[in-house]
Amino acid sequence: MSKAKPGFYFFTVCAHCGKEIVLHPDPSDEEDFPTSRSMHVTCPHCGAGHTYKPSEMRRGEVVE
């Protein structure tokens, strides 16, 4: 997913370059994204900004 430490994270996929963007860690191992609002995010890979809806955000696990 990225250079994040192993664990669960909420992420989205860049609308411009298609790479994964880690939004924040999920230390509580909750299944649902903890917001009902859209988020404006700038991709750390390509620099493109985009507003993502909660339905475009996912939970995933980073392993070694």
C-alpha positions as CSV (number, residue, x, y, z in Angstrom):
1,M,0.0,0.0,0.0
2,S,2.7,2.5,1.0
3,K,5.7,2.9,3.3
4,A,3.3,2.7,6.3
5,K,4.1,0.4,9.2
6,P,2.3,-2.9,9.4
7,G,-1.3,-2.5,10.6
8,F,-4.8,-1.4,9.5
9,Y,-5.3,1.9,7.7
10,F,-8.0,3.8,5.9
11,F,-7.0,4.6,2.4
12,T,-8.3,5.8,-1.0
13,V,-7.1,5.4,-4.6
14,C,-5.9,8.5,-6.4
15,A,-8.4,9.6,-9.0
16,H,-5.5,10.8,-11.2
17,C,-2.6,8.3,-11.0
18,G,-4.4,5.3,-9.4
19,K,-2.0,4.8,-6.5
20,E,-3.2,4.2,-3.0
21,I,-3.2,7.1,-0.5
22,V,-3.1,6.3,3.2
23,L,-5.6,8.6,5.0
24,H,-4.9,7.5,8.6
25,P,-4.2,4.5,10.8
26,D,-7.0,2.4,12.3
27,P,-5.6,1.5,15.7
28,S,-9.0,0.3,17.0
29,D,-9.5,-2.2,14.1
30,E,-12.9,-0.7,13.4
31,E,-14.6,-1.9,10.2
32,D,-16.3,1.4,9.2
33,F,-14.6,4.6,8.2
34,P,-15.1,7.0,11.1
35,T,-16.5,9.9,9.0
36,S,-19.6,10.6,7.0
37,R,-18.0,13.6,5.3
38,S,-16.0,13.9,2.1
39,M,-12.3,14.7,2.4
40,H,-10.1,16.8,0.1
41,V,-6.7,15.0,-0.3
42,T,-3.6,15.8,-2.2
43,C,-1.9,12.7,-3.6
44,P,1.7,12.3,-2.3
45,H,2.6,10.4,-5.4
46,C,1.5,12.8,-8.2
47,G,0.4,16.0,-6.4
48,A,-3.2,16.0,-7.7
49,G,-5.9,17.2,-5.4
50,H,-9.3,15.5,-5.3
51,T,-12.3,15.4,-3.0
52,Y,-13.2,11.8,-2.0
53,K,-16.6,10.7,-0.7
54,P,-16.8,8.2,2.2
55,S,-17.9,5.5,-0.3
56,E,-14.5,5.9,-2.0
57,M,-12.5,5.2,1.1
58,R,-11.6,1.7,2.2
59,R,-9.9,-0.1,5.0
60,G,-6.8,-2.2,4.3
61,E,-3.9,-3.9,6.0
62,V,-0.3,-3.2,5.5
63,V,1.9,-6.3,6.1
64,E,5.7,-6.1,6.2
